[in-house]
Amino acid sequence: MAILFYKIKDLGGFMSNFYPSKMFIYGRWWKWVEAPYQSAKTVNLEEKELIWNAETARIARDLGQKVSMVHDWDKIKREIMKECCMAKFLQNSDLRQQLIQTGKEELIEDTPHDSFWGNGADGTGQNVLGKVLMEVRDEFSFANFFD
Protein backbone atom coordinates (compact mmCIF):
# COMPACT_ATOMS: atom_id res chain seq x y z
CA MET A 1 0.00 0.00 0.00
CA ALA A 2 1.24 3.47 -0.84
CA ILE A 3 1.03 6.66 1.21
CA LEU A 4 -0.04 9.64 -0.88
CA PHE A 5 0.83 13.19 0.16
CA TYR A 6 0.49 16.64 -1.34
CA LYS A 7 -1.41 19.30 0.63
CA ILE A 8 0.06 20.21 4.02
CA LYS A 9 -3.28 19.87 5.86
CA ASP A 10 -3.90 16.33 4.57
CA LEU A 11 -2.67 13.12 6.15
CA GLY A 12 0.99 12.86 5.18
CA GLY A 13 1.16 16.61 4.60
CA PHE A 14 4.24 16.80 6.82
CA MET A 15 6.18 15.35 3.86
CA SER A 16 5.34 18.31 1.62
CA ASN A 17 8.08 20.81 0.82
CA PHE A 18 5.59 23.51 1.81
CA TYR A 19 5.12 22.11 5.34
CA PRO A 20 6.45 24.53 7.99
CA SER A 21 9.73 23.10 9.28
CA LYS A 22 12.48 25.34 10.54
CA MET A 23 15.92 24.17 9.44
CA PHE A 24 19.47 25.42 9.06
CA ILE A 25 21.11 24.64 5.73
CA TYR A 26 23.33 26.50 3.27
CA GLY A 27 24.40 28.93 5.99
CA ARG A 28 20.88 30.15 6.87
CA TRP A 29 17.70 29.36 8.72
CA TRP A 30 14.72 28.48 6.51
CA LYS A 31 11.00 27.95 7.16
CA TRP A 32 10.25 25.23 4.57
CA VAL A 33 12.20 22.86 2.32
CA GLU A 34 10.91 24.69 -0.75
CA ALA A 35 12.90 27.86 0.00
CA PRO A 36 16.47 26.50 0.25
CA TYR A 37 15.75 24.22 -2.70
CA GLN A 38 14.61 27.15 -4.85
CA SER A 39 17.48 29.37 -3.69
CA ALA A 40 20.00 26.74 -4.79
CA LYS A 41 18.91 27.30 -8.40
CA THR A 42 20.86 30.54 -8.62
CA VAL A 43 24.19 32.05 -7.62
CA ASN A 44 22.70 35.55 -7.78
CA LEU A 45 22.74 36.80 -4.17
CA GLU A 46 19.84 39.23 -4.70
CA GLU A 47 17.65 36.41 -6.04
CA LYS A 48 18.68 34.17 -3.14
CA GLU A 49 17.82 36.92 -0.67
CA LEU A 50 14.35 37.38 -2.19
CA ILE A 51 13.66 33.67 -1.78
CA TRP A 52 15.05 33.65 1.75
CA ASN A 53 12.72 36.50 2.70
CA ALA A 54 9.63 35.01 1.00
CA GLU A 55 6.59 35.10 3.27
CA THR A 56 5.25 31.73 2.11
CA ALA A 57 6.57 28.55 0.54
CA ARG A 58 4.42 29.28 -2.54
CA ILE A 59 6.10 32.67 -2.99
CA ALA A 60 9.53 31.03 -2.62
CA ARG A 61 8.55 28.51 -5.30
CA ASP A 62 7.26 31.20 -7.63
CA LEU A 63 10.42 33.27 -7.18
CA GLY A 64 12.51 30.19 -7.92
CA GLN A 65 10.77 29.85 -11.28
CA LYS A 66 12.15 33.25 -12.34
CA VAL A 67 15.80 33.12 -11.23
CA SER A 68 18.92 32.96 -13.37
CA MET A 69 19.61 29.23 -13.26
CA VAL A 70 22.94 27.62 -12.48
CA HIS A 71 24.30 25.89 -15.57
CA ASP A 72 24.03 22.29 -14.35
CA TRP A 73 20.73 22.49 -12.45
CA ASP A 74 19.15 19.42 -14.04
CA LYS A 75 22.18 17.36 -13.01
CA ILE A 76 22.18 18.49 -9.36
CA LYS A 77 18.54 19.22 -8.49
CA ARG A 78 17.80 15.74 -7.11
CA GLU A 79 20.79 15.86 -4.76
CA ILE A 80 19.88 19.39 -3.64
CA MET A 81 16.36 18.16 -2.86
CA LYS A 82 17.77 15.27 -0.84
CA GLU A 83 20.05 17.61 1.13
CA CYS A 84 17.11 19.89 1.94
CA CYS A 85 14.85 17.00 2.95
CA MET A 86 17.60 15.48 5.06
CA ALA A 87 18.03 18.81 6.88
CA LYS A 88 14.28 19.05 7.49
CA PHE A 89 13.94 15.61 9.02
CA LEU A 90 17.30 15.58 10.82
CA GLN A 91 16.53 18.86 12.61
CA ASN A 92 12.85 18.21 13.40
CA SER A 93 12.59 15.07 15.51
CA ASP A 94 8.77 15.00 15.47
CA LEU A 95 8.73 15.03 11.67
CA ARG A 96 11.57 12.48 11.54
CA GLN A 97 9.56 10.09 13.72
CA GLN A 98 6.49 10.53 11.52
CA LEU A 99 8.58 9.75 8.45
CA ILE A 100 10.11 6.66 10.06
CA GLN A 101 6.62 5.51 11.09
CA THR A 102 5.64 5.26 7.41
CA GLY A 103 7.63 2.01 7.54
CA LYS A 104 8.36 0.48 4.17
CA GLU A 105 5.32 1.98 2.45
CA GLU A 106 5.83 3.63 -0.92
CA LEU A 107 5.60 7.43 -0.59
CA ILE A 108 3.97 9.23 -3.51
CA GLU A 109 3.65 12.95 -4.03
CA ASP A 110 0.12 12.94 -5.42
CA THR A 111 0.21 16.07 -7.56
CA PRO A 112 -1.43 16.54 -10.93
CA HIS A 113 0.93 19.48 -11.60
CA ASP A 114 4.33 17.79 -11.67
CA SER A 115 5.30 14.54 -13.35
CA PHE A 116 8.95 14.77 -12.30
CA TRP A 117 8.72 15.34 -8.54
CA GLY A 118 5.25 13.79 -8.27
CA ASN A 119 2.97 11.32 -9.99
CA GLY A 120 1.53 13.84 -12.48
CA ALA A 121 -1.99 14.25 -13.79
CA ASP A 122 -2.27 10.69 -15.09
CA GLY A 123 -0.46 8.99 -12.19
CA THR A 124 2.50 7.88 -14.31
CA GLY A 125 4.96 10.56 -13.16
CA GLN A 126 8.45 9.79 -11.88
CA ASN A 127 7.63 10.62 -8.22
CA VAL A 128 11.20 11.70 -7.54
CA LEU A 129 10.26 13.51 -4.31
CA GLY A 130 8.62 10.36 -2.98
CA LYS A 131 11.76 8.36 -3.85
CA VAL A 132 14.00 10.95 -2.17
CA LEU A 133 11.87 10.80 0.99
CA MET A 134 12.04 7.00 1.02
CA GLU A 135 15.84 7.22 0.78
CA VAL A 136 15.94 9.71 3.67
CA ARG A 137 13.61 7.48 5.71
CA ASP A 138 15.78 4.43 4.99
CA GLU A 139 18.91 6.26 6.09
CA PHE A 140 17.30 7.22 9.40
CA SER A 141 15.87 3.76 9.90
CA PHE A 142 19.20 2.13 9.08
CA ALA A 143 21.14 4.41 11.40
CA ASN A 144 18.73 3.61 14.26
CA PHE A 145 20.53 6.06 16.53
CA PHE A 146 17.58 8.44 16.63
CA ASP A 147 15.35 6.16 18.69
C-alpha positions in Angstrom: 0.0 0.0 0.0 1.2 3.5 -0.8 1.0 6.7 1.2 0.0 9.6 -0.9 0.8 13.2 0.2 0.5 16.6 -1.3 -1.4 19.3 0.6 0.1 20.2 4.0 -3.3 19.9 5.9 -3.9 16.3 4.6 -2.7 13.1 6.1 1.0 12.9 5.2 1.2 16.6 4.6 4.2 16.8 6.8 6.2 15.4 3.9 5.3 18.3 1.6 8.1 20.8 0.8 5.6 23.5 1.8 5.1 22.1 5.3 6.5 24.5 8.0 9.7 23.1 9.3 12.5 25.3 10.5 15.9 24.2 9.4 19.5 25.4 9.1 21.1 24.6 5.7 23.3 26.5 3.3 24.4 28.9 6.0 20.9 30.2 6.9 17.7 29.4 8.7 14.7 28.5 6.5 11.0 27.9 7.2 10.3 25.2 4.6 12.2 22.9 2.3 10.9 24.7 -0.7 12.9 27.9 0.0 16.5 26.5 0.3 15.8 24.2 -2.7 14.6 27.2 -4.9 17.5 29.4 -3.7 20.0 26.7 -4.8 18.9 27.3 -8.4 20.9 30.5 -8.6 24.2 32.0 -7.6 22.7 35.6 -7.8 22.7 36.8 -4.2 19.8 39.2 -4.7 17.7 36.4 -6.0 18.7 34.2 -3.1 17.8 36.9 -0.7 14.3 37.4 -2.2 13.7 33.7 -1.8 15.0 33.6 1.8 12.7 36.5 2.7 9.6 35.0 1.0 6.6 35.1 3.3 5.3 31.7 2.1 6.6 28.6 0.5 4.4 29.3 -2.5 6.1 32.7 -3.0 9.5 31.0 -2.6 8.6 28.5 -5.3 7.3 31.2 -7.6 10.4 33.3 -7.2 12.5 30.2 -7.9 10.8 29.8 -11.3 12.2 33.2 -12.3 15.8 33.1 -11.2 18.9 33.0 -13.4 19.6 29.2 -13.3 22.9 27.6 -12.5 24.3 25.9 -15.6 24.0 22.3 -14.3 20.7 22.5 -12.4 19.1 19.4 -14.0 22.2 17.4 -13.0 22.2 18.5 -9.4 18.5 19.2 -8.5 17.8 15.7 -7.1 20.8 15.9 -4.8 19.9 19.4 -3.6 16.4 18.2 -2.9 17.8 15.3 -0.8 20.1 17.6 1.1 17.1 19.9 1.9 14.8 17.0 2.9 17.6 15.5 5.1 18.0 18.8 6.9 14.3 19.0 7.5 13.9 15.6 9.0 17.3 15.6 10.8 16.5 18.9 12.6 12.8 18.2 13.4 12.6 15.1 15.5 8.8 15.0 15.5 8.7 15.0 11.7 11.6 12.5 11.5 9.6 10.1 13.7 6.5 10.5 11.5 8.6 9.8 8.4 10.1 6.7 10.1 6.6 5.5 11.1 5.6 5.3 7.4 7.6 2.0 7.5 8.4 0.5 4.2 5.3 2.0 2.4 5.8 3.6 -0.9 5.6 7.4 -0.6 4.0 9.2 -3.5 3.6 13.0 -4.0 0.1 12.9 -5.4 0.2 16.1 -7.6 -1.4 16.5 -10.9 0.9 19.5 -11.6 4.3 17.8 -11.7 5.3 14.5 -13.4 8.9 14.8 -12.3 8.7 15.3 -8.5 5.3 13.8 -8.3 3.0 11.3 -10.0 1.5 13.8 -12.5 -2.0 14.3 -13.8 -2.3 10.7 -15.1 -0.5 9.0 -12.2 2.5 7.9 -14.3 5.0 10.6 -13.2 8.5 9.8 -11.9 7.6 10.6 -8.2 11.2 11.7 -7.5 10.3 13.5 -4.3 8.6 10.4 -3.0 11.8 8.4 -3.8 14.0 10.9 -2.2 11.9 10.8 1.0 12.0 7.0 1.0 15.8 7.2 0.8 15.9 9.7 3.7 13.6 7.5 5.7 15.8 4.4 5.0 18.9 6.3 6.1 17.3 7.2 9.4 15.9 3.8 9.9 19.2 2.1 9.1 21.1 4.4 11.4 18.7 3.6 14.3 20.5 6.1 16.5 17.6 8.4 16.6 15.3 6.2 18.7 
